[in-house]
Amino acid sequence: MASNKRLISLLGMICVLSIGLVGCGSSSGGGSAKGEYTIGVDDVLSGPLASYGQSFLTNARAAVKYVNGHGGVNGHDVKLVTADSAATGQNAASAAQQLISTQHVSAILGFTLSDDCAAVSTLANARKVPIVCTSTSSDLLKPVKPYTFAGNDVELQEIPGTMELVTETLKLPKGSRFAILDSTPLGVQLWAKQLTAKLKAAGYTSVAHETIPVTSVNGATQIAKVVSSKPDVVFAEPVASQYLPLIKALRAAHNNAPVVAAHNGVGYQGVASIKDPNLYSLTPTQYITDASSTQAGTAMYVAGMKSIGQTTLSQLNSTIGAPGFLSTYGVIQSFKSCGYPCDGQKLASAMEKLQLTFPGLVSGNYGWSSQLHSPYTRLFVYAWDPASKAPKPVGSGIDLGKLG
């Protein structure tokens, strides 16, 4: 027993003497002995929507490992901590509170659902912790809320590009019949409402609007109603798993109507697996079709993903994809101009000044501003190309619209 006490005492002395060099025990955030920047991921990491949260987390980890592998930020490493908003007894707001109070994070990212983003936005403002949301409803961005940022484009911003696709690429004549198949989050519902108004004003006819609850595993009833309405075009933003049943049901009814997927909802993997040339995917980032590309944005992203073992095209174009990597990378780059430690209003101000370019990945500049907390300015449209047997852009550099 005496020997054990002497060992504990000796270890304690070693720990005290080494604090200035490497620290002891686990780090709890920006104020740690290691001097790390700490950011958190608050997302659906379990349950029926876990593929979204896990995809975002994978991309966030890749961004952190890439930065740390290149010297960190101002000589400091970045630490990533997580909280599962789908865990038993947990929700997005309590998960965020946990990250703020126990992990002392400088920023929180994730939020697959715009409703979760809304639930945490008030807390973020009260605690002065910037949050970056994968899905954000327009009312959270206009008027600007000082600590709420979008990590993706916003569905409403895609409407001008959608209208251009309908009139210029698909060349649908006035009077054509359209249907909408969407899901329950507020951001999606606002998109459906405004898109319907724009289409009607342009002379198109609404024949169906069906909503599949975001946690539902079976949308057969809603899909059947859309198909029975005999649309000339379908605008869709259900969860990713509903696109294949929708396409199958339409084609079984001998309806070859274009299906336009908003907000990268079907994604690269959906386009590549469904292989329907009349399925169109709107996305703010390019899909990776050549992992050996030397374009700076693509090369950086591929290097980051490969650092955590993500090497196939399906992995590089995961459910969330590049926007998850870039939102994390954007926050980390904001630390660079912010200094150390960096949090609160100082970090939010640094994020509002961020301007980056990612050739081969993003068209135009990437970054937030004090007037708009959405980082993208342009849009891509992809569809399956039977000749090359791969997703192919059918539109690029399309300006995203305003939020008001």
C-alpha positions in Angstrom: 0.0 0.0 0.0 2.8 2.4 0.9 4.4 1.5 -2.5 1.2 2.4 -4.3 1.0 5.8 -2.4 4.5 6.7 -3.4 3.7 5.8 -7.1 0.6 8.0 -7.1 2.6 10.8 -5.5 5.3 10.5 -8.1 2.8 10.5 -11.0 1.2 13.6 -9.5 4.5 15.4 -9.4 5.2 14.5 -13.0 1.8 15.8 -14.0 2.3 19.1 -12.3 5.8 19.6 -13.8 4.6 18.7 -17.3 1.4 20.9 -17.4 3.2 23.6 -19.3 4.3 21.2 -22.0 1.6 18.7 -22.7 -1.1 18.9 -20.0 -2.6 16.0 -18.0 -5.8 14.2 -18.5 -8.5 15.0 -21.1 -8.8 18.5 -22.6 -12.1 20.3 -22.1 -11.7 23.0 -24.7 -10.1 26.3 -25.6 -8.9 26.9 -22.1 -7.1 23.6 -21.9 -3.5 23.1 -21.1 -3.0 21.9 -24.6 -4.3 25.1 -26.0 -6.7 23.5 -28.4 -9.6 25.1 -30.2 -12.7 23.0 -29.4 -15.7 22.7 -31.7 -18.7 20.5 -31.3 -21.0 18.4 -33.5 -24.7 18.3 -32.5 -26.6 16.0 -34.8 -28.7 13.0 -35.3 -26.0 10.3 -34.7 -28.5 7.5 -34.0 -32.0 6.5 -35.1 -33.7 6.7 -38.5 -31.9 9.8 -39.7 -28.4 8.7 -38.4 -27.0 8.4 -42.0 -27.3 12.2 -42.2 -25.7 13.0 -38.9 -23.0 10.3 -39.3 -22.2 11.6 -42.8 -21.7 15.1 -41.4 -19.6 13.9 -38.6 -17.3 12.0 -41.0 -16.8 15.1 -43.1 -16.2 17.2 -40.0 -13.6 14.8 -38.7 -11.9 14.9 -42.1 -11.6 18.7 -42.0 -10.2 18.6 -38.5 -7.7 15.9 -39.3 -6.6 17.7 -42.5 -6.0 21.0 -40.6 -4.2 19.4 -37.7 -2.1 17.4 -40.1 -1.0 20.7 -41.7 0.1 22.4 -38.5 -3.2 23.3 -36.9 -4.3 26.9 -36.5 -1.8 29.4 -35.2 0.1 26.6 -33.7 -2.9 25.1 -31.9 -4.7 21.9 -32.8 -8.4 21.6 -33.2 -10.4 19.2 -31.1 -13.8 17.8 -32.1 -16.4 16.7 -29.6 -19.9 15.3 -30.2 -23.4 15.1 -28.8 -26.2 12.9 -30.2 -29.4 14.8 -30.5 -31.3 11.6 -31.2 -30.1 9.8 -28.1 -32.6 8.7 -25.5 -33.6 11.7 -23.3 -31.6 14.0 -25.6 -32.6 16.7 -28.1 -30.7 19.3 -30.1 -31.1 22.0 -27.5 -30.0 19.8 -24.5 -27.2 18.4 -26.6 -26.0 21.9 -27.4 -26.2 22.9 -23.7 -24.0 19.9 -22.9 -21.4 20.9 -25.4 -21.3 24.5 -24.2 -21.4 23.8 -20.5 -19.2 20.7 -20.2 -17.0 20.8 -23.3 -16.7 24.6 -23.5 -16.9 24.6 -27.3 -16.2 27.7 -29.3 -18.8 26.7 -32.0 -21.3 24.0 -32.7 -22.0 22.4 -36.2 -24.4 19.8 -37.5 -28.2 20.1 -37.2 -29.4 18.0 -40.1 -32.9 19.2 -39.4 -33.8 22.9 -39.8 -36.2 22.5 -36.8 -33.2 21.5 -34.7 -31.3 24.6 -35.9 -34.2 26.7 -34.9 -34.4 25.1 -31.5 -30.8 25.9 -30.7 -30.6 29.3 -32.3 -32.0 31.1 -29.2 -29.6 29.3 -27.0 -26.7 30.2 -29.3 -27.6 33.8 -29.1 -28.0 33.7 -25.3 -24.7 32.0 -24.8 -22.9 33.8 -27.7 -21.8 30.5 -29.3 -21.9 30.5 -33.1 -23.8 27.5 -34.6 -23.5 26.3 -38.3 -26.5 24.4 -39.5 -26.7 21.9 -42.4 -30.3 22.8 -42.8 -31.5 26.3 -42.1 -34.9 27.9 -42.7 -34.9 31.3 -44.2 -36.4 33.0 -41.2 -33.3 32.1 -39.2 -31.1 34.0 -41.7 -33.2 37.0 -42.5 -33.1 39.2 -40.5 -29.6 38.1 -39.6 -29.2 36.4 -36.3 -25.7 37.1 -35.0 -24.8 33.5 -33.9 -26.7 31.4 -36.5 -25.0 30.5 -39.7 -25.9 28.2 -42.6 -23.5 25.4 -43.6 -25.4 24.7 -46.8 -27.4 26.8 -49.2 -31.0 27.4 -48.2 -33.8 25.8 -50.2 -35.4 29.2 -51.0 -32.2 30.3 -52.6 -32.5 27.4 -55.1 -35.9 28.6 -56.5 -34.6 30.9 -59.2 -32.3 28.1 -60.4 -35.2 25.7 -60.3 -37.3 28.0 -62.4 -34.4 28.4 -64.9 -34.1 24.6 -65.1 -37.8 24.3 -65.8 -37.9 26.9 -68.5 -34.5 26.8 -70.1 -33.3 23.2 -69.8 -36.5 21.2 -69.5 -38.4 23.7 -71.6 -41.8 22.8 -70.1 -44.6 24.9 -71.7 -47.0 26.9 -69.7 -49.9 24.9 -68.4 -47.7 21.9 -67.5 -48.8 20.1 -64.4 -46.5 19.9 -61.4 -46.5 18.0 -58.1 -44.4 18.5 -55.0 -43.3 15.7 -52.7 -41.6 17.1 -49.6 -41.0 16.4 -45.8 -41.9 18.1 -42.6 -39.1 20.5 -41.5 -40.0 24.1 -41.6 -37.3 25.0 -44.2 -38.7 22.4 -46.6 -42.3 23.6 -46.1 -41.3 27.2 -46.8 -39.5 26.1 -50.0 -42.6 24.2 -51.2 -44.9 27.1 -50.5 -42.8 29.7 -52.3 -41.9 27.4 -55.2 -45.6 26.7 -55.7 -46.4 30.4 -55.8 -43.6 31.0 -58.3 -44.6 28.2 -60.6 -48.3 29.2 -60.6 -47.3 32.8 -61.4 -45.3 31.5 -64.3 -48.4 29.7 -65.7 -47.9 26.2 -64.4 -50.6 24.1 -62.8 -50.4 22.5 -59.3 -51.9 19.0 -59.2 -50.5 17.5 -56.0 -48.6 18.4 -52.8 -47.8 15.5 -50.5 -45.7 15.5 -47.4 -43.8 12.4 -46.0 -42.9 12.9 -42.3 -39.2 13.1 -42.0 -39.0 10.1 -39.6 -41.3 7.9 -41.8 -39.8 4.8 -43.4 -42.7 4.4 -45.8 -44.0 7.1 -48.1 -46.0 4.7 -50.4 -49.3 6.5 -49.8 -48.0 10.0 -50.5 -46.0 8.7 -53.6 -49.1 7.0 -55.0 -51.1 10.2 -54.7 -48.3 12.1 -56.6 -48.2 9.5 -59.3 -52.0 9.4 -59.7 -52.1 13.1 -60.3 -50.2 12.5 -63.6 -47.7 15.3 -63.2 -45.4 16.6 -66.0 -42.7 17.4 -63.5 -42.2 16.6 -59.8 -40.2 18.8 -57.3 -39.0 16.7 -54.4 -37.3 17.0 -51.1 -38.3 14.0 -48.9 -35.5 12.0 -47.2 -33.1 10.4 -49.6 -34.6 6.9 -49.3 -37.9 8.0 -50.9 -36.4 9.0 -54.3 -36.1 5.4 -55.6 -39.7 4.4 -54.7 -40.9 7.7 -56.3 -38.9 7.1 -59.6 -40.0 3.4 -59.7 -43.7 4.3 -59.2 -43.6 7.0 -61.8 -41.9 4.9 -64.4 -44.2 1.9 -63.7 -47.1 4.2 -64.5 -45.4 5.0 -67.8 -44.8 8.6 -66.7 -41.3 9.8 -67.6 -41.7 13.2 -65.9 -38.6 14.9 -64.7 -38.0 14.7 -61.0 -36.1 17.7 -59.6 -34.4 17.1 -56.2 -33.8 20.2 -54.1 -31.0 20.8 -51.6 -28.8 17.9 -52.7 -31.6 15.7 -51.3 -31.0 12.7 -53.6 -27.2 13.3 -53.7 -24.5 11.8 -55.9 -25.2 8.3 -54.6 -28.9 8.5 -55.4 -28.2 9.8 -59.0 -25.5 7.1 -59.5 -27.6 4.2 -58.1 -31.0 5.1 -59.6 -29.5 5.8 -63.1 -32.5 7.8 -64.4 -31.6 10.6 -66.8 -34.7 12.5 -65.8 -33.7 12.8 -62.2 -32.0 16.1 -61.5 -30.1 17.0 -58.4 -29.5 20.6 -57.3 -26.4 21.2 -55.2 -24.1 24.1 -54.1 -21.0 22.0 -54.5 -19.6 19.9 -57.4 -19.7 16.1 -57.1 -16.3 14.4 -57.1 -16.1 12.4 -60.3 -12.3 12.4 -60.5 -10.5 11.7 -57.2 -7.1 12.5 -58.8 -8.1 16.0 -59.9 -5.5 18.7 -59.2 -7.9 21.5 -58.8 -7.1 23.1 -55.5 -10.6 22.7 -53.8 -11.1 19.1 -55.0 -7.5 18.1 -54.0 -7.8 19.5 -50.5 -11.2 17.9 -49.9 -10.0 14.5 -51.3 -6.9 14.6 -49.2 -8.9 15.4 -46.1 -11.3 12.5 -46.7 -8.5 10.1 -47.5 -6.8 10.9 -44.2 -9.7 9.2 -42.4 -10.0 6.3 -44.9 -12.7 7.7 -47.2 -11.4 6.9 -50.7 -14.2 5.7 -53.0 -16.4 8.0 -55.0 -19.4 7.0 -52.9 -17.5 7.9 -49.7 -16.3 11.2 -51.2 -19.8 12.1 -52.2 -21.6 10.9 -49.1 -25.1 11.9 -47.9 -24.0 15.3 -46.7 -20.9 15.5 -48.8 -18.5 18.4 -49.2 -20.7 21.0 -47.5 -20.1 19.2 -44.2 -16.3 19.4 -44.7 -16.4 23.0 -45.9 -18.5 24.4 -43.0 -16.1 22.8 -40.5 -13.1 24.0 -42.4 -14.7 27.5 -42.6 -15.1 27.8 -38.9 -11.5 26.6 -38.4 -10.1 29.1 -40.9 -12.0 31.8 -39.0 -10.0 30.9 -35.9 -6.9 31.9 -37.9 -7.8 35.6 -38.1 -9.5 35.5 -34.7 -6.4 34.5 -32.7 -6.4 32.4 -29.6 -8.5 31.9 -27.7 -11.4 32.6 -30.0 -15.1 32.4 -29.2 -18.3 34.4 -28.8 -18.7 37.7 -30.7 -15.0 37.6 -31.7 -15.5 34.3 -33.6 -18.8 35.4 -35.1 -17.3 38.5 -36.5 -14.3 36.6 -37.9 -16.8 34.2 -39.6 -18.6 37.1 -41.2 -15.3 38.2 -42.9 -14.4 34.8 -44.2 -13.9 34.6 -48.0 -12.3 31.5 -49.5 -12.2 29.8 -52.9 -12.3 26.1 -53.6 -11.7 25.5 -57.4 -13.3 22.3 -58.6 -15.6 22.2 -55.6 -17.4 25.5 -55.3 -18.3 28.1 -58.0 -17.5 31.6 -56.8 -16.4 32.6 -53.3 -17.2 30.6 -50.2 -17.9 32.5 -47.0 -20.4 34.3 -44.8 -21.0 38.0 -44.5 -22.6 40.3 -42.0 -25.6 40.7 -44.4 -26.1 37.0 -45.2 -25.0 34.0 -43.1 -25.2 31.6 -46.0 -21.8 30.7 -47.6 -22.7 29.8 -51.2 -23.5 32.0 -54.1 -23.9 29.6 -57.0 -25.6 26.3 -57.8 -24.9 23.1 -59.8 -27.4 20.8 -61.4 -26.5 17.1 -62.0 -28.3 14.2 -63.8 -27.3 10.7 -64.8 -25.5 10.5 -68.1 -26.1 7.1 -69.8 -23.1 7.7 -72.2 -20.5 8.1 -69.5 -22.4 6.0 -67.0 -21.9 8.7 -64.3 -23.6 11.8 -62.8 -22.9 14.7 -65.1 -23.5 18.5 -64.6 -26.2 19.8 -66.8 -26.0 23.3 -65.3 -23.2 25.1 -63.4 -22.5 28.6 -62.0 -26.2 29.3 -61.6 -26.7 32.2 -59.3 -28.5 31.4 -56.0 -31.4 33.7 -55.2 -32.0 36.0 -52.3 -33.9 35.2 -49.2 -36.4 38.0 -49.4 
